[in-house]
């Protein structure tokens, strides 16, 4: 059981890395979006969509392994840092579902204000990174909130 638990922890940490890491590489791409046209714009948007998709799938692994770690580990669902993590998780799921796709679609619309859309995308990325890093903080620090 100890080996299985360690493997699940490893998969959990790897999924955190896959969920958060790719968003940091998007900043240079977002800077280039306002001036991008044609195939270059399509390539940038495809990269952004791929990162969002990767984050979603890594999130599935993250949630699955997290559930297993609570079931197999020494914590309960009422543990303060788990409750805090779950609250942020639900916020991030709602945010991710509505944050990226509509903005990315608008880039291909005729007469789109790419500068404004890129600024919105940058804010969205930073908001999502802050949400994910906050969840990571709960999992690493395990604060006793009450």
Secondary structure, 3 states (H helix, E strand, C coil): CHHHHHHHHHHHHHHHHHHHHHHHCHHHHHHHHCCCCHHHHHHHHHHHHHHHHHHHHHHHHHHHHHHHHHHHCCCCCCCHHHHHHHHHHHHHHHHHHHHCHHHHHHCCCCCCCHHHHHHHHHHHHHHHHHHHHHHHHHHHHCCCCC
